[in-house]
Amino acid sequence: MIPHNRHAVGHSDADTLLHAVTDAILGAAGLGDIGQLFPDTDPANRGRASDDMLRRAWLMASEQGWQLANLDCTIHAQKPKLAPYIPEMKKRVADILGVSPEKISIKAKTGEGVDAVGREEAIAAQAVVLLWRSTAQD
């Protein structure tokens, strides 16, 4: 956990980065999205750990033969400053996915005082993943 005087609020544990990565993997593998797999209407998902959601999504993709080529993430947050935490974050994501940290890129951007991110009202994350299969499986 990164120290800060505010925290994200959500139906699950609200880990913004891991939710973006989960959605990117599910989308790239054609497996829907995080809301379909873990609907907020299901009480079992209340407070669910985001690393559990990512592991499950990655397992589903892996079972279909998908492998990770690379993952590129951008976190948008005015504060706290995230640069000192990025190596640890990369390692955590890589560990969850069972890949080398060299396949993971995480960048942090501020909102420059503009919009909800810049006013410290929100945090956002984007993730783009490149998956590949050695043989086609239709």
C-alpha positions as CSV (number, residue, x, y, z in Angstrom):
1,M,0.0,0.0,0.0
2,I,1.2,3.5,-0.9
3,P,0.9,6.0,2.0
4,H,-1.5,8.8,1.3
5,N,-4.2,10.7,3.2
6,R,-6.9,9.5,0.8
7,H,-7.9,6.1,-0.5
8,A,-9.9,4.7,-3.4
9,V,-13.5,3.6,-2.8
10,G,-15.1,0.8,-4.7
11,H,-17.1,-2.4,-4.5
12,S,-13.9,-4.5,-4.4
13,D,-10.7,-3.3,-2.9
14,A,-10.5,-0.6,-5.7
15,D,-7.0,-1.2,-6.9
16,T,-7.2,1.0,-9.9
17,L,-4.0,-0.3,-11.6
18,L,-4.9,-4.0,-11.2
19,H,-8.5,-3.4,-12.4
20,A,-7.1,-1.7,-15.6
21,V,-4.7,-4.7,-16.2
22,T,-7.5,-7.2,-15.6
23,D,-9.7,-5.4,-18.1
24,A,-6.9,-5.2,-20.7
25,I,-6.2,-8.9,-20.4
26,L,-9.9,-9.9,-20.6
27,G,-10.5,-7.7,-23.6
28,A,-7.4,-8.8,-25.5
29,A,-8.3,-12.4,-25.0
30,G,-12.0,-11.8,-26.0
31,L,-13.2,-12.8,-22.5
32,G,-15.4,-9.8,-21.7
33,D,-14.6,-7.4,-19.0
34,I,-14.1,-7.2,-15.2
35,G,-17.8,-6.2,-14.6
36,Q,-19.0,-9.3,-16.4
37,L,-16.6,-11.6,-14.6
38,F,-16.9,-10.0,-11.2
39,P,-20.3,-8.1,-11.1
40,D,-20.9,-5.7,-8.3
41,T,-24.3,-7.2,-7.9
42,D,-22.7,-10.3,-6.5
43,P,-22.2,-10.0,-2.8
44,A,-19.2,-12.4,-3.1
45,N,-17.3,-9.6,-4.9
46,R,-17.7,-7.0,-2.1
47,G,-14.2,-6.2,-0.9
48,R,-12.7,-8.8,-3.3
49,A,-8.9,-8.5,-3.7
50,S,-8.0,-7.1,-7.1
51,D,-5.0,-9.4,-7.3
52,D,-7.4,-12.3,-7.0
53,M,-9.4,-10.9,-9.9
54,L,-6.3,-10.4,-12.0
55,R,-5.1,-14.0,-11.2
56,R,-8.4,-15.4,-12.3
57,A,-8.6,-13.4,-15.5
58,W,-5.0,-14.4,-16.3
59,L,-5.8,-18.1,-15.6
60,M,-8.8,-17.9,-18.0
61,A,-6.6,-16.3,-20.7
62,S,-3.8,-18.7,-20.2
63,E,-6.1,-21.7,-20.4
64,Q,-7.0,-20.5,-23.9
65,G,-3.3,-20.5,-24.8
66,W,-2.6,-16.8,-24.5
67,Q,0.8,-15.7,-23.4
68,L,2.0,-12.2,-22.4
69,A,4.3,-10.4,-24.8
70,N,4.1,-7.1,-22.8
71,L,2.0,-4.9,-20.7
72,D,2.1,-1.1,-20.7
73,C,0.3,0.8,-17.9
74,T,-0.2,4.5,-17.1
75,I,-1.5,5.6,-13.8
76,H,-3.0,9.1,-13.6
77,A,-2.8,10.6,-10.1
78,Q,-1.9,14.1,-8.8
79,K,-0.7,12.7,-5.5
80,P,1.0,10.8,-4.1
81,K,4.0,10.8,-6.3
82,L,4.3,7.3,-7.6
83,A,7.8,7.2,-9.2
84,P,9.5,5.7,-6.1
85,Y,7.0,2.8,-6.0
86,I,7.0,1.8,-9.6
87,P,9.8,-0.9,-9.4
88,E,7.8,-2.6,-6.6
89,M,4.6,-2.2,-8.5
90,K,6.1,-3.8,-11.6
91,K,7.4,-6.7,-9.5
92,R,4.0,-7.2,-7.9
93,V,2.1,-7.3,-11.3
94,A,4.8,-9.6,-12.8
95,D,4.5,-11.9,-9.8
96,I,0.7,-12.1,-10.1
97,L,1.0,-12.9,-13.8
98,G,4.0,-15.2,-13.4
99,V,6.1,-13.3,-15.9
100,S,9.4,-11.4,-15.8
101,P,9.2,-7.7,-14.7
102,E,10.9,-6.7,-17.9
103,K,7.6,-7.4,-19.7
104,I,5.8,-4.9,-17.5
105,S,5.9,-1.1,-18.0
106,I,4.3,1.3,-15.5
107,K,4.3,5.0,-15.8
108,A,2.7,7.7,-13.6
109,K,1.3,11.0,-14.8
110,T,-0.2,13.9,-12.9
111,G,-3.3,15.8,-13.9
112,E,-1.4,19.1,-13.8
113,G,-4.1,20.6,-11.6
114,V,-6.8,19.9,-14.3
115,D,-10.0,17.8,-14.0
116,A,-10.8,15.3,-11.3
117,V,-7.3,13.8,-11.3
118,G,-5.6,17.1,-11.1
119,R,-7.9,18.2,-8.2
120,E,-7.1,14.9,-6.4
121,E,-10.7,13.8,-6.6
122,A,-9.9,10.7,-8.7
123,I,-7.2,8.3,-9.8
124,A,-7.3,6.5,-13.2
125,A,-5.3,3.9,-14.9
126,Q,-4.9,2.7,-18.5
127,A,-3.4,-0.6,-19.6
128,V,-2.6,-2.0,-23.0
129,V,-1.6,-5.7,-23.2
130,L,-0.1,-7.6,-26.1
131,L,-1.0,-11.3,-26.0
132,W,0.0,-14.0,-28.4
133,R,-0.6,-17.7,-29.1
134,S,1.8,-20.0,-30.8
135,T,-1.1,-21.7,-32.6
136,A,-4.5,-20.4,-33.6
137,Q,-7.4,-21.7,-31.4
138,D,-10.8,-20.8,-32.9
